[in-house]
Amino acid sequence: MTSMITLTVVLPVLVVAILLTLTRLIKGPNLPDRVVALDLLATIGISLIAAYAIATEEPAILDIAIVLALISFLGTIAFAYYIEQKI
């Protein structure tokens, strides 16, 4: 039951969120807006992986989501360090 709800409701909503985030990434007026959009894109990607793991009932896929979250966190920290050095 949850796999059907995941496939029919959650995944299409996340795909729409990715498309909207991509428009902000491309259209963003300055660098911080683009970095926030890229961070949001990684978060939505993590959500997609988690929803796919629920739909397929395969919990081993969640390891990929954890690695993506760690890489995204390190990227955010690197950008904050860059902004701090720039000021």
N, C-alpha and C positions, 0 to 999 in steps of 0.2 A: 504493500500500500504506500509506504513512504517513498519507494523508488518511483512509483508513477507520479506522485505529487512533485517529487524532485525533478523528474524529467519534463513534466508538462508546465510547471509553474516557475520553479526557481531558476533553472538553467536559462530559459528565454529572458527572464528579468535581468540576470547577470550579463547576458550578451548585450542587451540594450544599454546597460550601465557601462560596459566596455566601449561601446560605440560613442556614447556621450563623453566619456573620459578621453577617448582618442581625439575628439574634436577640440577639447580643451587643451590637450597636449600640443596639437598642431597650431591652434589659434591663440594660445596663451600670449599675453602681451609682454611678459618679461620672464626671466629665468626662474624665479621662485614659483611662479604659477605653473610652469612646465614641470618643475621638480615635484610639486605637490600632486600634479596629475599623474606623474609617473609612479609616485608612491601609492596613489589610489589605484592605479592600474595593477600594481603588484598585489594589493590587498584584495581586489576583485578576482585576480588570478588564484589567490589562495582560497577564496570562497568557491570558485569554480572547481578547484581540485577537491575540496571538502565535499561539495555537493555530488561530484562524480563518485567519490568514495562511498557516500551514503547510497547513491543509486545502484552501484554495482555490488554493494556490501563487501567491499575489499578494503579493510582498514590499513593495509600495508601502503596504500597510495598516500596516506596522510604524512608519511615521512618526507615526501617530495614537497608538500605544503610547508612543513616545518623548515626545511632547507631554504625554500623561497622566502619565508618570513625572516629568517636570519640574514639572508643576503640583502633583503629590502631594508632591514633595520640598519645594517652596516652602511648602506648607501645613504640613508637619511643622516646618519651621524657624520659621514664624510662631507655631505653638503653643508651641514651646520658648521663643521670645522672650517670649511672653505669660506663661508659667509663671515665667520668670526675673524678670520685672518684678513679678510678684505677690508673690514671696518677699521 
